[in-house]
């Protein structure tokens, strides 16, 4: 193989690698904000869920829901499940906050992405339809 062909082949390979890195940077630049927004939404949902659980637990204690539940006989069956009071049930992380908050956040992120894709499809198609001569 002549030297000139080897140099041309190496130069083509170098250009291909440089184009791949540019493409990677472009894709990472477009995906990174969405990824960070999703992560922020999940963390925010966990914090809000935990705070709401604590507030609900305090409000239920102030309303004396535990006393009413014990008078109605609800705490007997619940104590067999390891639940000692109705007011603490709302604020415990293992009873839903850390499970439902991330699921809610992921659902919100997926809905946001679905709306963006649907909007691009609809408005892109609408522009094509309006641009075409009748």
C-alpha positions, 0 to 999 in steps of 0.5 A: 500500500503506498504511503499516500493512501495510508496517510489519506486513510488515517486522515479520514479516520481522524476526521471520523473520530472527530465527527463522532466526538462532536456528535457525542457532545451535541447529544450530551448537550441536548440530553443533559438538561433533561436528565438534570431536570428529571433528577431534580424533579425526583429529589423535589418529589421525595422532599415534598413527600417526606414533608407532607407525610410529617405534616399529615402525621402531626395533624392526625396526632393533633386531631387525636385520630389514634384515640378514635381508631382505638375506640373503633377497634381499627388498631387491633388488626393494624397492630398485627401488621406492625402499624402501631398508630394511624398518625405515624402511618402517614409519615413513615417512609416505608409506607409510601413516601419513598415509593410513590414520590419517585414514581410520581416524579418519573410519571411527570417527566414522562408526561413532559417528554410525551407532550414535547414529542407530540408537540414537535410531531403536531406542529412540525406536521402542521407547518408542512401542511401549511407550507404545501401549496393547495 
